[in-house]
Amino acid sequence: YALDVGTNDDLLVVRFHAKERDKAGMSYRWSRDSSFVSVIGMRPDTLTLTIWMGDGGRPAAVGAATVTVTLDDRPLGSVTVDHDVRAYTFAIPPDEAAAAAGRDAPARLRLTTSTWSPRSLLGVADDRDLGVVVDRVEAR
């Protein structure tokens, strides 16, 4: 499973902001306090989940962006996201992979983080609640 977030992902993401592109052409979406990705086609041997994330220039005044990752409500771990977009890999427990593979519904990936508002902090027109920039999700 590989999903380029921000490109043809409309049916697979929930509670993310609109698609964006940076100056280099990378597609992405900003997460919110709790955002979801449907992971389709899980197999019993799918044992890693990799998410490409960055803090998107989050101001130091709001603190670091720590993201907690769960798959079907099972915690996979937490990471503090760096400024630049990079890969963060989480192990999927074998019993979780087998359970997800054994049903027709997609697995539900949840990203939870604190958010900040550009309007409140910087006084600009952007009133979104921004978590982290998410570029890609892969399950292998």
LOMITOR-461827 format. One record per atom (N, C-alpha, C): residue in three letters; atom name; z negated, x, y negated. Coordinates in Angstrom, 3 decimals, decimal comma. Each point is the difference from the previous one (the first is absolute). Layout:
{ALA; CA; {Z; X; Y}}
...
***
This chain:
{TYR; N; {0,000; 0,837; 1,178}}
{TYR; CA; {0,000; -0,837; -1,178}}
{TYR; C; {0,000; 0,873; -1,229}}
{ALA; N; {0,925; -0,254; -0,902}}
{ALA; CA; {0,049; 0,721; -1,267}}
{ALA; C; {0,400; -0,984; -1,088}}
{LEU; N; {-0,794; -0,056; -1,049}}
{LEU; CA; {0,264; -0,908; -1,117}}
{LEU; C; {0,023; 0,798; -1,298}}
{ASP; N; {1,128; -0,037; -0,685}}
{ASP; CA; {0,118; 0,592; -1,327}}
{ASP; C; {-0,500; -1,050; -0,986}}
{VAL; N; {-1,231; 0,141; -0,435}}
{VAL; CA; {-0,614; -0,989; -0,891}}
{VAL; C; {0,731; 0,035; -1,342}}
{GLY; N; {0,363; -1,191; -0,453}}
{GLY; CA; {0,760; -0,129; -1,232}}
{GLY; C; {1,488; -0,188; 0,237}}
{THR; N; {0,414; 0,010; 1,287}}
{THR; CA; {1,403; -0,198; 0,367}}
{THR; C; {0,058; -0,967; 1,175}}
{ASN; N; {0,560; -1,166; -0,187}}
{ASN; CA; {0,164; -0,985; 1,069}}
{ASN; C; {-1,301; -0,256; 0,769}}
{ASP; N; {-1,102; -0,145; -0,717}}
{ASP; CA; {-1,304; -0,179; 0,634}}
{ASP; C; {-0,644; -1,354; -0,303}}
{ASP; N; {0,710; -0,867; -0,678}}
{ASP; CA; {-0,589; -1,233; -0,517}}
{ASP; C; {-0,714; -0,852; 1,051}}
{LEU; N; {0,498; -0,038; 1,210}}
{LEU; CA; {-0,615; -0,821; 1,047}}
{LEU; C; {-1,135; 0,715; 0,724}}
{LEU; N; {-0,220; 1,270; -0,319}}
{LEU; CA; {-0,977; 0,793; 0,748}}
{LEU; C; {-1,225; 0,413; -0,811}}
{VAL; N; {-0,014; -0,262; -1,302}}
{VAL; CA; {-1,130; 0,387; -0,829}}
{VAL; C; {-0,591; -1,220; -0,700}}
{VAL; N; {-1,323; 0,025; -0,173}}
{VAL; CA; {-0,722; -1,086; -0,672}}
{VAL; C; {-1,018; 0,636; -0,941}}
{ARG; N; {-0,133; -0,584; -1,180}}
{ARG; CA; {-0,957; 0,444; -1,018}}
{ARG; C; {0,266; 1,419; -0,486}}
{PHE; N; {1,275; 0,328; -0,151}}
{PHE; CA; {0,442; 1,207; -0,681}}
{PHE; C; {0,668; -0,444; -1,296}}
{HIS; N; {0,123; 0,902; -0,945}}
{HIS; CA; {0,751; -0,287; -1,211}}
{HIS; C; {1,498; 0,146; 0,286}}
{ALA; N; {0,818; -0,328; -0,996}}
{ALA; CA; {1,458; 0,024; 0,147}}
{ALA; C; {0,512; 1,404; 0,318}}
{LYS; N; {1,197; 0,036; 0,570}}
{LYS; CA; {0,664; 1,263; 0,332}}
{LYS; C; {0,253; 0,811; -1,260}}
{GLU; N; {-0,140; 1,323; 0,135}}
{GLU; CA; {0,298; 0,912; -1,103}}
{GLU; C; {0,721; 1,219; 0,546}}
{ARG; N; {0,590; 0,779; -0,927}}
{ARG; CA; {0,615; 1,291; 0,325}}
{ARG; C; {-0,447; 1,003; -1,044}}
{ASP; N; {-0,301; 1,224; 0,462}}
{ASP; CA; {-0,344; 1,037; -0,969}}
{ASP; C; {1,280; 0,691; -0,478}}
{LYS; N; {-0,135; 0,958; -0,880}}
{LYS; CA; {1,168; 0,691; -0,574}}
{LYS; C; {0,814; 0,741; 1,043}}
{ALA; N; {-0,641; 0,412; 1,091}}
{ALA; CA; {0,708; 0,718; 1,070}}
{ALA; C; {0,672; -0,965; 0,982}}
{GLY; N; {-0,212; -1,311; -0,167}}
{GLY; CA; {0,629; -0,995; 0,865}}
{GLY; C; {-0,863; -0,483; 1,147}}
{MET; N; {-1,258; 0,466; 0,090}}
{MET; CA; {-0,883; -0,454; 1,075}}
{MET; C; {-0,400; -1,453; -0,237}}
{SER; N; {0,180; -0,828; 1,017}}
{SER; CA; {-0,425; -1,396; -0,081}}
{SER; C; {-1,452; -0,094; 0,451}}
{TYR; N; {-0,736; -0,927; -0,611}}
{TYR; CA; {-1,413; -0,167; 0,343}}
{TYR; C; {-0,506; -1,322; -0,548}}
{ARG; N; {-1,214; -0,311; 0,353}}
{ARG; CA; {-0,740; -1,120; -0,575}}
{ARG; C; {-1,424; 0,465; -0,268}}
{TRP; N; {-0,609; -0,580; -1,033}}
{TRP; CA; {-1,425; 0,206; -0,235}}
{TRP; C; {-0,772; -0,976; 0,874}}
{SER; N; {-1,065; 0,495; 0,627}}
{SER; CA; {-0,890; -0,891; 0,747}}
{SER; C; {-0,950; -0,677; -0,970}}
{ARG; N; {-0,722; -0,966; 0,514}}
{ARG; CA; {-1,064; -0,666; -0,746}}
{ARG; C; {-1,321; 0,376; 0,665}}
{ASP; N; {-1,053; -0,758; -0,256}}
{ASP; CA; {-1,291; 0,314; 0,615}}
{ASP; C; {0,059; -0,136; 1,516}}
{SER; N; {0,811; -0,912; 0,469}}
{SER; CA; {0,190; -0,211; 1,432}}
{SER; C; {1,462; -0,399; 0,211}}
{SER; N; {0,766; 0,853; 0,665}}
{SER; CA; {1,424; -0,235; 0,223}}
{SER; C; {0,303; 0,119; 1,483}}
{PHE; N; {1,055; -0,706; 0,447}}
{PHE; CA; {0,290; -0,102; 1,423}}
{PHE; C; {1,458; 0,343; 0,307}}
{VAL; N; {0,206; 0,611; 1,182}}
{VAL; CA; {1,333; 0,303; 0,511}}
{VAL; C; {0,060; -0,513; 1,435}}
{SER; N; {1,043; -0,738; 0,326}}
{SER; CA; {0,226; -0,419; 1,389}}
{SER; C; {0,680; 1,140; 0,736}}
{VAL; N; {-0,619; 0,440; 1,089}}
{VAL; CA; {0,548; 1,093; 0,818}}
{VAL; C; {0,594; -0,634; 1,244}}
{ILE; N; {1,318; -0,037; 0,055}}
{ILE; CA; {0,679; -0,670; 1,117}}
{ILE; C; {0,391; 1,015; 1,075}}
{GLY; N; {0,142; -0,508; 1,223}}
{GLY; CA; {0,485; 0,834; 1,095}}
{GLY; C; {-0,992; 1,017; 0,530}}
{MET; N; {-1,294; -0,292; -0,118}}
{MET; CA; {-0,999; 0,941; 0,551}}
{MET; C; {0,180; 0,103; 1,511}}
{ARG; N; {-0,183; 1,221; 0,502}}
{ARG; CA; {0,058; 0,250; 1,437}}
{ARG; C; {-1,334; 0,589; 0,433}}
{PRO; N; {-0,315; -0,056; 1,279}}
{PRO; CA; {-1,271; 0,568; 0,464}}
{PRO; C; {-0,142; 1,494; -0,286}}
{ASP; N; {1,118; 0,701; -0,144}}
{ASP; CA; {-0,068; 1,441; -0,265}}
{ASP; C; {0,119; 0,335; -1,495}}
{THR; N; {-0,135; -1,007; -0,856}}
{THR; CA; {-0,008; 0,221; -1,442}}
{THR; C; {-1,416; 0,411; -0,387}}
{LEU; N; {-0,203; 1,281; -0,242}}
{LEU; CA; {-1,362; 0,507; -0,174}}
{LEU; C; {-0,289; 0,628; -1,362}}
{THR; N; {1,000; 0,020; -0,892}}
{THR; CA; {-0,264; 0,486; -1,352}}
{THR; C; {0,630; -0,926; -1,025}}
{LEU; N; {-0,676; -0,089; -1,120}}
{LEU; CA; {0,482; -0,763; -1,140}}
{LEU; C; {-0,008; 0,950; -1,187}}
{THR; N; {1,151; 0,172; -0,643}}
{THR; CA; {0,105; 0,892; -1,150}}
{THR; C; {0,427; -0,808; -1,211}}
{ILE; N; {-0,731; 0,192; -1,102}}
{ILE; CA; {0,274; -0,721; -1,241}}
{ILE; C; {0,199; 1,041; -1,095}}
{TRP; N; {1,109; -0,086; -0,707}}
{TRP; CA; {0,269; 0,879; -1,135}}
{TRP; C; {-0,537; -0,691; -1,246}}
{MET; N; {-1,008; 0,625; -0,632}}
{MET; CA; {-0,662; -0,585; -1,168}}
{MET; C; {-0,267; 1,065; -1,055}}
{GLY; N; {-0,178; -0,455; -1,238}}
{GLY; CA; {-0,419; 0,853; -1,100}}
{GLY; C; {-0,778; -0,843; -0,994}}
{ASP; N; {-0,758; 0,648; -0,879}}
{ASP; CA; {-0,805; -0,803; -0,938}}
{ASP; C; {0,785; -0,445; -1,225}}
{GLY; N; {1,253; 0,438; -0,147}}
{GLY; CA; {0,863; -0,487; -1,058}}
{GLY; C; {-0,417; 0,379; -1,405}}
{GLY; N; {-0,797; 1,043; -0,125}}
{GLY; CA; {-0,460; 0,398; -1,325}}
{GLY; C; {-1,253; -0,728; -0,442}}
{ARG; N; {-0,770; -0,415; 0,965}}
{ARG; CA; {-1,250; -0,719; -0,262}}
{ARG; C; {-0,890; 0,814; -0,948}}
{PRO; N; {-0,475; -0,609; -1,094}}
{PRO; CA; {-0,864; 0,729; -0,937}}
{PRO; C; {-1,318; 0,431; 0,642}}
{ALA; N; {-0,471; 1,187; -0,368}}
{ALA; CA; {-1,252; 0,525; 0,546}}
{ALA; C; {-1,179; -0,921; -0,300}}
{ALA; N; {0,071; -0,736; -1,102}}
{ALA; CA; {-1,098; -0,881; -0,412}}
{ALA; C; {-0,296; -1,114; 1,005}}
{VAL; N; {0,970; -0,352; 0,840}}
{VAL; CA; {-0,228; -1,072; 0,977}}
{VAL; C; {-0,411; 0,538; 1,364}}
{GLY; N; {-0,039; 1,320; 0,147}}
{GLY; CA; {-0,404; 0,587; 1,273}}
{GLY; C; {1,166; 0,136; 0,958}}
{ALA; N; {-0,244; 0,741; 1,043}}
{ALA; CA; {1,031; 0,262; 1,011}}
{ALA; C; {0,353; -1,274; 0,755}}
{ALA; N; {1,215; -0,018; 0,513}}
{ALA; CA; {0,475; -1,127; 0,803}}
{ALA; C; {-0,310; 0,269; 1,466}}
{THR; N; {-1,014; -0,664; 0,519}}
{THR; CA; {-0,322; 0,087; 1,420}}
{THR; C; {0,546; -1,247; 0,678}}
{VAL; N; {0,810; 0,203; 1,029}}
{VAL; CA; {0,645; -1,100; 0,712}}
{VAL; C; {-0,605; -0,118; 1,386}}
{THR; N; {-0,427; -1,204; 0,341}}
{THR; CA; {-0,480; -0,295; 1,346}}
{THR; C; {1,118; -0,724; 0,738}}
{VAL; N; {0,293; 0,463; 1,215}}
{VAL; CA; {1,117; -0,511; 0,788}}
{VAL; C; {-0,536; -0,704; 1,247}}
{THR; N; {0,453; -1,224; 0,216}}
{THR; CA; {-0,338; -0,722; 1,227}}
{THR; C; {1,280; -0,528; 0,642}}
{LEU; N; {-0,023; -0,121; 1,299}}
{LEU; CA; {1,108; -0,587; 0,748}}
{LEU; C; {-0,568; -1,139; 0,819}}
{ASP; N; {0,467; -1,213; -0,291}}
{ASP; CA; {-0,552; -1,200; 0,646}}
{ASP; C; {-1,525; -0,020; -0,109}}
{ASP; N; {-0,499; 0,291; -1,185}}
{ASP; CA; {-1,427; 0,010; -0,331}}
{ASP; C; {-0,797; 1,106; 0,683}}
{ARG; N; {0,669; 0,925; 0,642}}
{ARG; CA; {-0,689; 1,143; 0,600}}
{ARG; C; {0,127; 1,202; -0,929}}
{PRO; N; {-1,115; 0,564; -0,460}}
{PRO; CA; {0,064; 1,139; -0,911}}
{PRO; C; {0,668; 1,213; 0,648}}
{LEU; N; {0,959; 0,589; -0,742}}
{LEU; CA; {0,643; 1,228; 0,451}}
{LEU; C; {-0,491; 1,204; -0,788}}
{GLY; N; {-0,571; -0,248; -1,179}}
{GLY; CA; {-0,526; 1,098; -0,801}}
{GLY; C; {0,185; -0,228; -1,484}}
{SER; N; {-0,503; 0,950; -0,769}}
{SER; CA; {0,116; -0,019; -1,456}}
{SER; C; {0,456; 1,366; -0,472}}
{VAL; N; {0,774; 0,021; -1,086}}
{VAL; CA; {0,459; 1,243; -0,609}}
{VAL; C; {-0,078; -0,120; -1,514}}
{THR; N; {-0,219; 1,130; -0,639}}
{THR; CA; {0,121; 0,056; -1,450}}
{THR; C; {1,402; 0,498; -0,289}}
{VAL; N; {0,754; -0,807; -0,717}}
{VAL; CA; {1,422; 0,250; -0,216}}
{VAL; C; {0,210; 0,970; -1,162}}
{ASP; N; {0,859; 0,989; 0,222}}
{ASP; CA; {0,366; 0,983; -1,022}}
{ASP; C; {0,933; -0,617; -1,029}}
{HIS; N; {0,238; 0,760; -1,070}}
{HIS; CA; {0,913; -0,458; -1,049}}
{HIS; C; {1,414; -0,194; 0,537}}
{ASP; N; {0,539; 1,020; 0,662}}
{ASP; CA; {1,366; -0,073; 0,516}}
{ASP; C; {0,054; -0,818; 1,282}}
{VAL; N; {1,120; -0,682; 0,209}}
{VAL; CA; {0,196; -0,761; 1,233}}
{VAL; C; {0,126; 0,973; 1,159}}
{ARG; N; {-0,815; -0,231; 1,028}}
{ARG; CA; {0,069; 0,825; 1,208}}
{ARG; C; {-0,430; -0,840; 1,192}}
{ALA; N; {0,210; 0,545; 1,193}}
{ALA; CA; {-0,301; -0,717; 1,240}}
{ALA; C; {-1,480; 0,109; 0,351}}
{TYR; N; {-0,563; -1,138; 0,412}}
{TYR; CA; {-1,362; -0,075; 0,533}}
{TYR; C; {0,127; -0,644; 1,376}}
{THR; N; {-0,500; 0,688; 1,028}}
{THR; CA; {0,170; -0,479; 1,375}}
{THR; C; {-1,334; -0,434; 0,581}}
{PHE; N; {0,041; -1,129; 0,703}}
{PHE; CA; {-1,175; -0,593; 0,630}}
{PHE; C; {0,298; -0,209; 1,474}}
{ALA; N; {-1,007; 0,241; 0,839}}
{ALA; CA; {0,140; -0,236; 1,441}}
{ALA; C; {-0,201; -1,485; 0,288}}
{ILE; N; {0,850; -0,532; 0,859}}
{ILE; CA; {-0,145; -1,375; 0,475}}
{ILE; C; {-0,648; 0,076; 1,382}}
{PRO; N; {-1,174; -0,598; 0,188}}
{PRO; CA; {-0,628; 0,028; 1,321}}
{PRO; C; {0,936; -0,626; 1,051}}
{PRO; N; {0,083; 0,600; 1,185}}
{PRO; CA; {0,907; -0,511; 1,032}}
{PRO; C; {-0,197; -1,480; 0,324}}
{ASP; N; {-1,250; -0,474; 0,024}}
{ASP; CA; {-0,212; -1,421; 0,302}}
{ASP; C; {0,515; -0,897; -1,121}}
{GLU; N; {-0,047; 0,479; -1,238}}
{GLU; CA; {0,546; -0,765; -1,123}}
{GLU; C; {1,515; -0,059; 0,078}}
{ALA; N; {0,624; 1,126; 0,334}}
{ALA; CA; {1,455; 0,034; 0,167}}
{ALA; C; {0,436; -0,940; 1,118}}
{ALA; N; {-0,726; 0,019; 1,107}}
{ALA; CA; {0,337; -0,878; 1,135}}
{ALA; C; {-0,159; -1,469; -0,376}}
{ALA; N; {-1,055; -0,328; -0,726}}
{ALA; CA; {-0,223; -1,394; -0,419}}
{ALA; C; {1,109; -0,458; -0,940}}
{ALA; N; {0,374; 0,836; -0,956}}
{ALA; CA; {1,056; -0,360; -0,950}}
{ALA; C; {1,345; -0,138; 0,708}}
{ALA; N; {0,254; 0,863; 0,976}}
{ALA; CA; {1,259; -0,055; 0,742}}
{ALA; C; {0,072; -1,214; 0,907}}
{GLY; N; {-1,144; -0,532; 0,385}}
{GLY; CA; {-0,041; -1,105; 0,946}}
{GLY; C; {0,181; -1,380; -0,600}}
{ARG; N; {0,261; -0,079; -1,284}}
{ARG; CA; {0,195; -1,321; -0,612}}
{ARG; C; {1,277; -0,011; -0,828}}
{ASP; N; {0,486; -1,190; -0,291}}
{ASP; CA; {1,244; -0,150; -0,765}}
{ASP; C; {-0,184; 0,237; -1,495}}
{ALA; N; {-1,168; -0,297; -0,530}}
{ALA; CA; {-0,249; 0,143; -1,439}}
{ALA; C; {-0,079; 1,481; -0,380}}
{PRO; N; {0,431; 0,336; -1,198}}
{PRO; CA; {-0,115; 1,401; -0,427}}
{PRO; C; {-1,452; 0,402; -0,212}}
{ALA; N; {-0,253; 1,289; 0,100}}
{ALA; CA; {-1,326; 0,523; -0,339}}
{ALA; C; {-0,145; -0,089; -1,519}}
{ARG; N; {-1,230; -0,168; -0,459}}
{ARG; CA; {-0,252; -0,161; -1,436}}
{ARG; C; {-0,732; 1,229; -0,539}}
{LEU; N; {0,723; 0,794; -0,768}}
{LEU; CA; {-0,557; 1,170; -0,657}}
{LEU; C; {-0,580; -0,437; -1,339}}
{ARG; N; {-1,242; 0,411; -0,261}}
{ARG; CA; {-0,653; -0,341; -1,270}}
{ARG; C; {-0,418; 1,277; -0,713}}
{LEU; N; {0,344; 0,085; -1,286}}
{LEU; CA; {-0,413; 1,111; -0,862}}
{LEU; C; {-0,953; -0,563; -1,040}}
{THR; N; {-1,193; 0,568; -0,081}}
{THR; CA; {-1,005; -0,461; -0,951}}
{THR; C; {-0,383; 1,154; -0,904}}
{THR; N; {0,008; -0,231; -1,314}}
{THR; CA; {-0,378; 1,032; -0,965}}
{THR; C; {-0,490; -0,638; -1,287}}
{SER; N; {-0,683; 0,792; -0,812}}
{SER; CA; {-0,384; -0,489; -1,325}}
{SER; C; {1,244; 0,011; -0,884}}
{THR; N; {0,016; -0,854; -1,004}}
{THR; CA; {1,155; -0,100; -0,882}}
{THR; C; {-0,396; 0,306; -1,440}}
{TRP; N; {1,004; 0,178; -0,822}}
{TRP; CA; {-0,205; 0,196; -1,424}}
{TRP; C; {1,095; -0,746; -0,755}}
{SER; N; {-0,262; -0,308; -1,255}}
{SER; CA; {0,938; -0,757; -0,828}}
{SER; C; {0,463; 0,858; -1,174}}
{PRO; N; {1,315; 0,284; -0,076}}
{PRO; CA; {0,508; 0,753; -1,143}}
{PRO; C; {-0,323; -0,683; -1,344}}
{ARG; N; {0,022; -1,317; -0,024}}
{ARG; CA; {-0,306; -0,708; -1,247}}
{ARG; C; {-1,430; 0,273; -0,441}}
{SER; N; {-0,944; -0,143; 0,933}}
{SER; CA; {-1,414; 0,196; -0,345}}
{SER; C; {-0,310; 1,441; -0,375}}
{LEU; N; {0,565; 0,944; 0,749}}
{LEU; CA; {-0,351; 1,400; -0,205}}
{LEU; C; {0,818; 0,695; -1,086}}
{LEU; N; {1,307; -0,326; -0,060}}
{LEU; CA; {0,898; 0,713; -0,898}}
{LEU; C; {0,466; -0,829; -1,201}}
{GLY; N; {-0,292; -1,316; 0,037}}
{GLY; CA; {0,405; -0,869; -1,097}}
{GLY; C; {1,487; -0,304; -0,046}}
{VAL; N; {0,680; 0,097; 1,134}}
{VAL; CA; {1,436; -0,306; 0,075}}
{VAL; C; {0,200; -1,421; 0,518}}
{ALA; N; {1,237; -0,464; 0,018}}
{ALA; CA; {0,295; -1,386; 0,387}}
{ALA; C; {-0,150; -0,258; 1,510}}
{ASP; N; {0,015; 1,028; 0,815}}
{ASP; CA; {-0,045; -0,138; 1,462}}
{ASP; C; {-1,389; -0,474; 0,435}}
{ASP; N; {-0,080; -1,261; 0,461}}
{ASP; CA; {-1,301; -0,552; 0,392}}
{ASP; C; {-0,198; -0,075; 1,516}}
{ARG; N; {0,804; 0,765; 0,742}}
{ARG; CA; {-0,134; -0,019; 1,464}}
{ARG; C; {-1,285; 0,686; 0,432}}
{ASP; N; {-0,459; -0,371; 1,191}}
{ASP; CA; {-1,104; 0,691; 0,661}}
{ASP; C; {0,629; 0,996; 0,966}}
{LEU; N; {-0,070; 1,296; -0,312}}
{LEU; CA; {0,718; 1,025; 0,755}}
{LEU; C; {-0,929; 0,743; 0,947}}
{GLY; N; {0,427; 0,109; 1,249}}
{GLY; CA; {-0,728; 0,778; 0,998}}
{GLY; C; {0,638; 1,364; 0,149}}
{VAL; N; {0,910; 0,135; 0,982}}
{VAL; CA; {0,727; 1,250; 0,234}}
{VAL; C; {1,486; -0,299; 0,173}}
{VAL; N; {0,816; 1,030; -0,176}}
{VAL; CA; {1,433; -0,089; 0,244}}
{VAL; C; {0,213; 0,166; 1,500}}
{VAL; N; {0,746; -0,932; 0,611}}
{VAL; CA; {0,315; 0,075; 1,431}}
{VAL; C; {1,519; 0,106; 0,130}}
{ASP; N; {0,446; 1,063; 0,678}}
{ASP; CA; {1,421; 0,287; 0,129}}
{ASP; C; {0,561; -0,304; 1,390}}
{ARG; N; {-0,784; 0,243; 1,032}}
{ARG; CA; {0,540; -0,125; 1,365}}
{ARG; C; {-1,145; -0,213; 0,986}}
{VAL; N; {0,316; -0,727; 1,082}}
{VAL; CA; {-0,948; -0,216; 1,101}}
{VAL; C; {0,764; 0,240; 1,305}}
{GLU; N; {-0,578; 0,815; 0,876}}
{GLU; CA; {0,586; 0,249; 1,323}}
{GLU; C; {-1,078; -0,133; 1,071}}
{ALA; N; {0,390; -0,615; 1,101}}
{ALA; CA; {-0,867; -0,064; 1,188}}
{ALA; C; {0,773; 0,634; 1,140}}
{ARG; N; {-0,611; 1,023; 0,632}}
{ARG; CA; {0,685; 0,730; 1,085}}
{ARG; C; {-0,911; 0,159; 1,193}}
***
